[in-house]
Amino acid sequence: MLKYDLCIIGGGPAGMMAALRASERGKSVVLIEKNKELGLKLFLTGGGRCNLTHAGLNKKDFALKFGKQGDFLLSPLSIFGVEETIDFFNKKGLPLKIEADGKVYPKSEKSKDVLDFFKTELKKNKVKILTGNRVVNFTFKDGKIEKVILDDEKQIFADNFLIATGGKSYPQTGSTGNGYNFAKRAGHSVTELKPALSPVETKEKWVSILKGISLEKVGVSLNQQKPIIGDVLFTHFGLSGPIILNLSEKINTKDELVIDLFPKKNIDELEKKLITLFDKEPKKTVFNVLGGIVPPKLLAILLNFSNVKKDEICRNIIKEERKKIVKNLKNIKFIVIGVLGFEKAMVTKGGISLKEIDSRKMRSKIIDNLYFAGEVIDLNGESGGFNLQMCFTTGYVVAESI
Ligand SMILES: Cc1cc2nc3c(=O)[nH]c(=O)nc-3n(C[C@H](O)[C@H](O)[C@H](O)COP(=O)(O)OP(=O)(O)OC[C@H]3O[C@@H](n4cnc5c(N)ncnc54)[C@H](O)[C@@H]3O)c2cc1C
């Protein structure tokens, strides 16, 4: 009877990292993925660019990006943290680049290259990959997991088992939440599950014209609270992008979001800037001149709000019109219709309770030969590469522990 050292359920970033490291350590590994391909969600990450980690923070500050639960990560991060991860990929032939805001991407900016990297390395290390195979059940023997059973009734025996089945968000990529049931069957508790890092739908339907346009370093305030500076992305139904995603847990239906395109300038300073620009090019149209500092499609909408014609020449703009333009540049209002659910959420909040997992080994405190990694556990971080790093870290720690 063939018996593997490690049987991994789920071929996402957490499962693949565990498979790669365990096989590197000479362990025999089987990786079971129900989709026909590994890493469908990984392929979609970072808008196809794959923001695979976040550099420049110490362990404590990195962990804080996961809120109150973050402390759990301190021990795994000290085994395989951000620096080790960057080194790992660079040394093995996947060159990375660190952007000014700390986000780390493959140099090629292609998530496919990250996926191909894993596929090549797993093949090189002779990991047995079973794609198009869903784990449907498992059996116990002497208080340990003995084997998993696949949808085609095949049985896979192993000394150790890893649940890396992801969360419930973006279920079309395979993460439909069945790992939670496996964990429950093994005696684990699962905390309340909610969508997190979700885009919002707005009452303002004109946003659809701006679909795909992103605004960098703008101010966003929720219900007139202190603005947060960062990037926003327009979608066909509303708003997304890092600030909106990070705020989404706090946003409710009917809330007000206000975007300030020039958060570093107060109203007077912005008005002075406009006066200077208009004085410099008095014969050009207002649309032409302001088109240099505001995305043109958004500018057209804001000029309309200000009752100023696009083709009005700068010399003819009167003070009241200028003041209206300034007000609209600093105060673009949106009313939230709803925060999108699991279908469109980037990650799942909640999961297998951290109290029942030994963070130094990512091992179950209930079943000796059961391990967990990735989004299936009760950890979700901010947008910016934190979630993938958590997957790589926890997957690696499992591989080191068996
Ligand atoms: C659109 C989008 C963009 C994102 N961008 C980023 C980003 O740039 N940076 C970042 O840090 N995070 C990003 N994330 C989040 C990140 O993708 C997830 O945190 C990460 O993929 C979770 O990895 P995982 O291995 O835990 O689970 P998953 O990637 O969900 O993989 C789990 C796998 O398990 C398989 N599976 C489930 N049940 C079974 C079963 N019973 N039998 C066999 N196989 C099973 C699934 O098919 C799936 O392939 C993004 C998420 C989305 C949706």
PDBQT file of the ligand as one rigid body, heavy atoms in Angstrom, charges set to zero:
ROOT
HETATM    1  C1  LIG A 501      -9.519  38.500  -7.266  1.00  0.00    +0.000 C 
HETATM    2  C2  LIG A 501      -8.568  38.270  -6.120  1.00  0.00    +0.000 A 
HETATM    3  C3  LIG A 501      -7.363  38.939  -6.084  1.00  0.00    +0.000 A 
HETATM    4  C4  LIG A 501      -6.491  38.744  -5.011  1.00  0.00    +0.000 A 
HETATM    5  N1  LIG A 501      -5.287  39.398  -5.025  1.00  0.00    +0.000 NA
HETATM    6  C5  LIG A 501      -4.425  39.204  -4.004  1.00  0.00    +0.000 A 
HETATM    7  C6  LIG A 501      -3.134  39.801  -4.033  1.00  0.00    +0.000 A 
HETATM    8  O1  LIG A 501      -2.712  40.429  -5.019  1.00  0.00    +0.000 OA
HETATM    9  N2  LIG A 501      -2.331  39.619  -2.941  1.00  0.00    +0.000 N 
HETATM   10  C7  LIG A 501      -2.724  38.859  -1.864  1.00  0.00    +0.000 A 
HETATM   11  O2  LIG A 501      -1.955  38.752  -0.904  1.00  0.00    +0.000 OA
HETATM   12  N3  LIG A 501      -3.916  38.232  -1.848  1.00  0.00    +0.000 NA
HETATM   13  C8  LIG A 501      -4.759  38.367  -2.890  1.00  0.00    +0.000 A 
HETATM   14  N4  LIG A 501      -5.960  37.701  -2.883  1.00  0.00    +0.000 N 
HETATM   15  C9  LIG A 501      -6.230  36.733  -1.800  1.00  0.00    +0.000 C 
HETATM   16  C10 LIG A 501      -5.483  35.402  -2.075  1.00  0.00    +0.000 C 
HETATM   17  O3  LIG A 501      -5.704  35.024  -3.417  1.00  0.00    +0.000 OA
HETATM   18  C11 LIG A 501      -5.969  34.308  -1.141  1.00  0.00    +0.000 C 
HETATM   19  O4  LIG A 501      -5.722  34.726   0.177  1.00  0.00    +0.000 OA
HETATM   20  C12 LIG A 501      -5.231  32.992  -1.411  1.00  0.00    +0.000 C 
HETATM   21  O5  LIG A 501      -5.434  32.525  -2.721  1.00  0.00    +0.000 OA
HETATM   22  C13 LIG A 501      -5.666  31.908  -0.449  1.00  0.00    +0.000 C 
HETATM   23  O6  LIG A 501      -4.850  30.789  -0.703  1.00  0.00    +0.000 OA
HETATM   24  P1  LIG A 501      -5.209  29.346  -0.181  1.00  0.00    +0.000 P 
HETATM   25  O7  LIG A 501      -4.146  28.425  -0.705  1.00  0.00    +0.000 OA
HETATM   26  O8  LIG A 501      -5.455  29.372   1.264  1.00  0.00    +0.000 OA
HETATM   27  O9  LIG A 501      -6.616  29.023  -0.865  1.00  0.00    +0.000 OA
HETATM   28  P2  LIG A 501      -7.061  29.035  -2.395  1.00  0.00    +0.000 P 
HETATM   29  O10 LIG A 501      -6.194  29.868  -3.219  1.00  0.00    +0.000 OA
HETATM   30  O11 LIG A 501      -8.504  29.314  -2.360  1.00  0.00    +0.000 OA
HETATM   31  O12 LIG A 501      -6.825  27.515  -2.814  1.00  0.00    +0.000 OA
HETATM   32  C14 LIG A 501      -7.546  26.460  -2.221  1.00  0.00    +0.000 C 
HETATM   33  C15 LIG A 501      -7.668  25.365  -3.245  1.00  0.00    +0.000 C 
HETATM   34  O13 LIG A 501      -8.265  24.215  -2.623  1.00  0.00    +0.000 OA
HETATM   35  C16 LIG A 501      -9.082  23.561  -3.563  1.00  0.00    +0.000 C 
HETATM   36  N5  LIG A 501     -10.056  22.734  -2.852  1.00  0.00    +0.000 N 
HETATM   37  C17 LIG A 501     -11.054  23.158  -2.040  1.00  0.00    +0.000 A 
HETATM   38  N6  LIG A 501     -11.737  22.092  -1.550  1.00  0.00    +0.000 NA
HETATM   39  C18 LIG A 501     -11.157  20.989  -2.075  1.00  0.00    +0.000 A 
HETATM   40  C19 LIG A 501     -11.423  19.585  -1.959  1.00  0.00    +0.000 A 
HETATM   41  N7  LIG A 501     -12.423  19.129  -1.209  1.00  0.00    +0.000 N 
HETATM   42  N8  LIG A 501     -10.651  18.720  -2.638  1.00  0.00    +0.000 NA
HETATM   43  C20 LIG A 501      -9.623  19.173  -3.417  1.00  0.00    +0.000 A 
HETATM   44  N9  LIG A 501      -9.327  20.484  -3.568  1.00  0.00    +0.000 NA
HETATM   45  C21 LIG A 501     -10.081  21.380  -2.898  1.00  0.00    +0.000 A 
HETATM   46  C22 LIG A 501      -9.717  24.726  -4.322  1.00  0.00    +0.000 C 
HETATM   47  O14 LIG A 501     -10.209  24.305  -5.585  1.00  0.00    +0.000 OA
HETATM   48  C23 LIG A 501      -8.583  25.728  -4.407  1.00  0.00    +0.000 C 
HETATM   49  O15 LIG A 501      -7.873  25.631  -5.603  1.00  0.00    +0.000 OA
HETATM   50  C24 LIG A 501      -6.851  37.875  -3.949  1.00  0.00    +0.000 A 
HETATM   51  C25 LIG A 501      -8.065  37.207  -3.990  1.00  0.00    +0.000 A 
HETATM   52  C26 LIG A 501      -8.924  37.375  -5.062  1.00  0.00    +0.000 A 
HETATM   53  C27 LIG A 501     -10.228  36.637  -5.092  1.00  0.00    +0.000 C 
ENDROOT
TORSDOF 0
